[in-house]
């Protein structure tokens, strides 16, 4: 009985060059994400304190566990 040995087909993949992104295209998105991060940090860390923007305890209750997770004291 004759056995045929199959060799795997060798395929060459073309090399892919990395995509270059100009700083001018990334900068507005980086600024937007930075502003969103600062707003989120404000609401988690400082809202319902001395610089409160909203009256009541609603925001405090929504971010209560996040405050403790990030190490902010709240009570």
Backbone as CSV, one residue per row, in Angstrom:
resi,resn,N_x,N_y,N_z,CA_x,CA_y,CA_z,C_x,C_y,C_z
1,UNK,0.834,-1.170,0.000,0.000,0.000,0.000,0.883,1.239,0.000
2,UNK,0.649,2.085,-0.929,1.465,3.281,-1.073,0.803,4.435,-0.339
3,UNK,1.598,5.139,0.421,1.105,6.294,1.166,1.604,7.562,0.516
4,UNK,0.701,8.474,0.334,1.094,9.769,-0.212,1.282,10.724,0.953
5,UNK,2.389,11.366,0.955,2.671,12.345,1.995,2.331,13.716,1.437
6,UNK,1.382,14.345,2.093,0.950,15.669,1.646,1.767,16.718,2.376
7,UNK,2.336,17.605,1.650,3.069,18.708,2.274,2.152,19.930,2.320
8,UNK,2.221,20.658,3.399,1.350,21.842,3.492,1.723,22.869,2.431
9,UNK,0.718,23.479,1.918,0.950,24.497,0.892,1.571,25.726,1.540
10,UNK,2.612,26.185,0.961,3.293,27.366,1.487,2.724,28.588,0.787
11,UNK,2.133,29.443,1.592,1.604,30.677,1.030,2.365,31.837,1.646
12,UNK,2.685,32.759,0.840,3.379,33.941,1.361,2.352,35.053,1.524
13,UNK,2.345,35.620,2.703,1.438,36.734,2.953,2.191,38.030,2.712
14,UNK,1.557,38.958,2.066,2.247,40.232,1.827,2.432,40.974,3.152
15,UNK,3.564,41.615,3.280,3.810,42.365,4.507,2.908,43.601,4.525
16,UNK,2.380,43.871,5.701,1.462,44.984,5.854,2.195,46.114,6.564
17,UNK,2.198,47.259,5.956,2.849,48.418,6.555,1.899,49.045,7.579
18,UNK,2.434,49.514,8.704,1.554,50.158,9.688,0.949,51.441,9.124
19,UNK,-0.246,51.716,9.561,-0.943,52.913,9.108,-0.439,54.095,9.920
20,UNK,-0.062,55.142,9.252,0.386,56.320,9.983,-0.783,57.295,10.101
21,UNK,-1.031,57.720,11.332,-2.090,58.686,11.581,-1.464,60.036,11.886
22,UNK,-1.851,61.053,11.168,-1.301,62.377,11.474,-1.843,62.887,12.817
23,UNK,-1.015,63.620,13.502,-1.387,64.152,14.812,-2.602,65.061,14.694
24,UNK,-2.708,65.780,13.607,-3.850,66.688,13.422,-5.176,65.931,13.351
25,UNK,-5.145,64.679,12.940,-6.372,63.888,12.882,-6.719,63.294,14.244
26,UNK,-5.728,63.030,15.058,-5.940,62.387,16.358,-6.204,63.412,17.455
27,UNK,-5.637,64.582,17.352,-5.711,65.582,18.418,-7.139,65.970,18.823
28,UNK,-8.067,66.214,17.907,-9.431,66.556,18.350,-10.093,65.409,19.116
29,UNK,-9.867,64.176,18.693,-10.451,63.029,19.394,-9.813,62.852,20.762
30,UNK,-8.524,63.081,20.865,-7.858,62.977,22.163,-8.369,64.046,23.123
31,UNK,-8.591,65.248,22.626,-9.136,66.320,23.467,-10.560,65.985,23.911
32,UNK,-11.372,65.444,23.013,-12.742,65.062,23.341,-12.769,63.981,24.420
33,UNK,-11.953,62.964,24.266,-11.887,61.891,25.260,-11.366,62.429,26.586
34,UNK,-10.415,63.353,26.547,-9.897,63.959,27.778,-10.959,64.745,28.523
35,UNK,-11.764,65.509,27.786,-12.846,66.280,28.419,-13.879,65.334,29.027
36,UNK,-14.240,64.274,28.311,-15.191,63.300,28.853,-14.643,62.639,30.113
37,UNK,-13.353,62.328,30.122,-12.751,61.716,31.307,-12.773,62.678,32.493
38,UNK,-12.512,63.952,32.253,-12.554,64.932,33.339,-13.969,65.125,33.878
39,UNK,-14.959,65.122,33.001,-16.348,65.248,33.447,-16.742,64.028,34.276
40,UNK,-16.366,62.839,33.818,-16.673,61.627,34.589,-15.965,61.648,35.937
41,UNK,-14.718,62.079,35.964,-13.977,62.164,37.219,-14.621,63.171,38.164
42,UNK,-15.119,64.290,37.629,-15.802,65.272,38.470,-17.044,64.665,39.108
43,UNK,-17.872,64.008,38.280,-19.114,63.463,38.822,-18.863,62.359,39.837
44,UNK,-17.842,61.558,39.626,-17.549,60.490,40.584,-16.891,61.049,41.828
45,UNK,-16.002,62.020,41.670,-15.202,62.464,42.802,-15.693,63.672,43.556
46,UNK,-16.358,64.613,42.908,-16.634,65.878,43.585,-18.097,66.276,43.619
47,UNK,-18.927,65.722,42.754,-20.334,66.128,42.737,-21.001,65.757,44.050
48,UNK,-21.902,66.608,44.492,-22.608,66.498,45.763,-21.707,66.881,46.929
49,UNK,-20.666,67.589,46.621,-19.790,68.099,47.663,-19.877,69.616,47.698
50,UNK,-18.750,70.259,47.954,-18.723,71.719,48.052,-18.992,72.390,46.701
51,UNK,-18.671,71.717,45.607,-18.862,72.309,44.279,-20.035,71.680,43.552
52,UNK,-21.092,71.382,44.248,-22.240,70.669,43.696,-22.936,71.477,42.605
53,UNK,-23.223,70.837,41.484,-23.979,71.466,40.399,-25.456,71.128,40.473
54,UNK,-25.794,69.969,41.029,-27.168,69.508,41.101,-27.574,69.350,42.559
55,UNK,-28.794,69.741,42.875,-29.297,69.611,44.239,-29.782,68.185,44.466
56,UNK,-29.730,67.756,45.708,-30.223,66.428,46.054,-29.111,65.392,46.097
57,UNK,-29.521,64.152,46.265,-28.575,63.046,46.401,-28.591,62.107,45.202
58,UNK,-29.241,62.470,44.125,-29.376,61.573,42.973,-28.051,61.174,42.355
59,UNK,-27.198,62.143,42.069,-25.901,61.843,41.457,-25.051,61.037,42.426
60,UNK,-25.093,61.376,43.689,-24.317,60.648,44.694,-24.699,59.168,44.719
61,UNK,-25.978,58.880,44.650,-26.419,57.486,44.698,-26.020,56.720,43.438
62,UNK,-26.005,57.384,42.288,-25.632,56.710,41.047,-24.144,56.368,41.008
63,UNK,-23.291,57.193,41.590,-21.846,56.962,41.514,-21.258,56.522,42.848
64,UNK,-22.082,56.121,43.791,-21.615,55.791,45.136,-20.567,54.679,45.132
65,UNK,-20.834,53.575,44.477,-19.885,52.464,44.472,-18.608,52.818,43.714
66,UNK,-18.748,53.633,42.676,-17.566,54.071,41.934,-16.652,54.932,42.782
67,UNK,-17.239,55.725,43.662,-16.425,56.546,44.565,-15.569,55.670,45.455
68,UNK,-16.180,54.659,46.047,-15.436,53.768,46.928,-14.391,52.975,46.138
69,UNK,-14.725,52.541,44.942,-13.796,51.786,44.111,-12.558,52.612,43.777
70,UNK,-12.743,53.902,43.511,-11.619,54.772,43.161,-10.961,55.423,44.373
71,UNK,-11.465,55.169,45.562,-10.827,55.680,46.773,-11.293,57.054,47.218
72,UNK,-12.398,57.549,46.675,-12.932,58.838,47.109,-13.795,58.639,48.349
73,UNK,-13.558,59.406,49.388,-14.451,59.300,50.554,-15.759,60.030,50.256
74,UNK,-16.850,59.481,50.753,-18.126,60.165,50.526,-18.966,60.217,51.784
75,UNK,-18.613,59.502,52.824,-19.371,59.601,54.082,-18.552,59.071,55.218
